[in-house]
Amino acid sequence: MTASRPAGAVRSPLAELGTGAAWLVGLSAVAQMIALLFQSNPLAIVVLQAVVIDLALGRAGVRWDPEADASEMERQKAAKRADGASSPASKTDTARAVRGVAIGMGAAAGVIAAVMLASTAFGWARVSVHIPGTSLAIGLLRAIAVAVRDGLLYAGLPITFVARAKGTPAAVAVVFGAAAAGSVLVLEPAASPANVTLTAAVIAAAAALWHRERNGWMSAGLLFGWSFFAGTVMRGALMDVDWKSGSLTPGVTGAGAPAWIATVAFIGLAVWAFRGAGKPTQ
């Protein structure tokens, strides 16, 4: 993935990596400040964090879809040369975004479904269905914000700056993003090896998908699906899961065998995506 850079702005690989790390540390600090200021409103926290990170990393040159941005610039130039009018977004770009998000959501849903089947089969969980309520809409908005925040900060940012650091293996971005996300959870009192490793594995998969596809749509879909299905749908919005042993939820509440099985699945997805880099899904 390549991001737009000012003409003539060439820096050493070490400088690029240092700049990327500085962006991540700085924005992580800002995100923590927002969390402290709005601790009584969890939804406001993630929405504000997503908006700030999106605006900041836009200035840093991190793009959801560099190919779409480049083609849009060419279309606008061509339109202005022709009649001065703006050109509509390409249907190909839109289709690529929709397809990527859908596949990412499907991957997250597949992992969750497989773990839930195993959990019910082994007696780790009991599932009951609920009538949808307002929590579903709130969870939907929250999942979108989480996908934007984590997708840009832990996947898009490392992938972009490692790509700029010529000669640096892309695996560095995947490992760095996963470690950064996991380290944030370590600071929580309820952190455990299971939930920290699961968080890192989800981000590793998201970053590897970003690297594979050269855009962030599949990564965003994966993160949205993980947050929405495991964090909203299964926590009272559409169904209620009574965990007898362990749990499968985002954040510090993930635990036990269900969390470890999901971790293995997400790591497997990350390896598959990384090995297929340069061969985007058609």
ChimeraX attribute file (.defattr): number of C-alpha atoms within 10 A of each C-alpha:
attribute: neighborCount
match mode: 1-to-1
recipient: residues
	/A:1	23
	/A:2	18
	/A:3	20
	/A:4	14
	/A:5	11
	/A:6	7
	/A:7	6
	/A:8	6
	/A:9	6
	/A:10	12
	/A:11	12
	/A:12	11
	/A:13	17
	/A:14	13
	/A:15	14
	/A:16	19
	/A:17	21
	/A:18	14
	/A:19	14
	/A:20	21
	/A:21	17
	/A:22	12
	/A:23	20
	/A:24	21
	/A:25	14
	/A:26	12
	/A:27	18
	/A:28	19
	/A:29	12
	/A:30	15
	/A:31	20
	/A:32	14
	/A:33	14
	/A:34	17
	/A:35	18
	/A:36	11
	/A:37	11
	/A:38	14
	/A:39	12
	/A:40	10
	/A:41	10
	/A:42	11
	/A:43	17
	/A:44	16
	/A:45	21
	/A:46	25
	/A:47	19
	/A:48	17
	/A:49	23
	/A:50	24
	/A:51	13
	/A:52	17
	/A:53	23
	/A:54	20
	/A:55	11
	/A:56	14
	/A:57	18
	/A:58	14
	/A:59	11
	/A:60	18
	/A:61	17
	/A:62	25
	/A:63	23
	/A:64	24
	/A:65	20
	/A:66	18
	/A:67	15
	/A:68	19
	/A:69	16
	/A:70	12
	/A:71	14
	/A:72	18
	/A:73	12
	/A:74	13
	/A:75	17
	/A:76	17
	/A:77	15
	/A:78	15
	/A:79	15
	/A:80	13
	/A:81	10
	/A:82	10
	/A:83	8
	/A:84	11
	/A:85	12
	/A:86	14
	/A:87	15
	/A:88	10
	/A:89	14
	/A:90	13
	/A:91	9
	/A:92	10
	/A:93	16
	/A:94	12
	/A:95	11
	/A:96	20
	/A:97	20
	/A:98	14
	/A:99	17
	/A:100	25
	/A:101	22
	/A:102	17
	/A:103	19
	/A:104	24
	/A:105	23
	/A:106	17
	/A:107	20
	/A:108	25
	/A:109	18
	/A:110	14
	/A:111	18
	/A:112	24
	/A:113	14
	/A:114	14
	/A:115	21
	/A:116	21
	/A:117	13
	/A:118	16
	/A:119	23
	/A:120	15
	/A:121	11
	/A:122	10
	/A:123	12
	/A:124	20
	/A:125	21
	/A:126	14
	/A:127	14
	/A:128	11
	/A:129	13
	/A:130	14
	/A:131	9
	/A:132	13
	/A:133	11
	/A:134	8
	/A:135	15
	/A:136	18
	/A:137	13
	/A:138	14
	/A:139	20
	/A:140	19
	/A:141	16
	/A:142	24
	/A:143	26
	/A:144	20
	/A:145	24
	/A:146	23
	/A:147	25
	/A:148	26
	/A:149	24
	/A:150	24
	/A:151	29
	/A:152	27
	/A:153	25
	/A:154	26
	/A:155	30
	/A:156	29
	/A:157	25
	/A:158	29
	/A:159	31
	/A:160	27
	/A:161	28
	/A:162	25
	/A:163	21
	/A:164	22
	/A:165	21
	/A:166	14
	/A:167	9
	/A:168	15
	/A:169	11
	/A:170	21
	/A:171	17
	/A:172	13
	/A:173	26
	/A:174	29
	/A:175	19
	/A:176	21
	/A:177	29
	/A:178	26
	/A:179	19
	/A:180	18
	/A:181	23
	/A:182	23
	/A:183	16
	/A:184	15
	/A:185	19
	/A:186	16
	/A:187	9
	/A:188	12
	/A:189	8
	/A:190	12
	/A:191	20
	/A:192	17
	/A:193	15
	/A:194	22
	/A:195	27
	/A:196	26
	/A:197	26
	/A:198	30
	/A:199	25
	/A:200	27
	/A:201	28
	/A:202	28
	/A:203	31
	/A:204	32
	/A:205	27
	/A:206	34
	/A:207	34
	/A:208	32
	/A:209	32
	/A:210	29
	/A:211	29
	/A:212	24
	/A:213	24
	/A:214	23
	/A:215	25
	/A:216	30
	/A:217	25
	/A:218	31
	/A:219	35
	/A:220	34
	/A:221	29
	/A:222	29
	/A:223	28
	/A:224	28
	/A:225	28
	/A:226	26
	/A:227	25
	/A:228	28
	/A:229	23
	/A:230	19
	/A:231	22
	/A:232	25
	/A:233	21
	/A:234	21
	/A:235	19
	/A:236	18
	/A:237	22
	/A:238	17
	/A:239	16
	/A:240	17
	/A:241	19
	/A:242	14
	/A:243	16
	/A:244	12
	/A:245	14
	/A:246	18
	/A:247	24
	/A:248	27
	/A:249	23
	/A:250	21
	/A:251	18
	/A:252	19
	/A:253	17
	/A:254	26
	/A:255	22
	/A:256	17
	/A:257	18
	/A:258	24
	/A:259	26
	/A:260	21
	/A:261	19
	/A:262	24
	/A:263	22
	/A:264	16
	/A:265	22
	/A:266	24
	/A:267	20
	/A:268	15
	/A:269	22
	/A:270	23
	/A:271	16
	/A:272	15
	/A:273	24
	/A:274	23
	/A:275	12
	/A:276	16
	/A:277	18
	/A:278	13
	/A:279	12
	/A:280	15
	/A:281	15
	/A:282	7
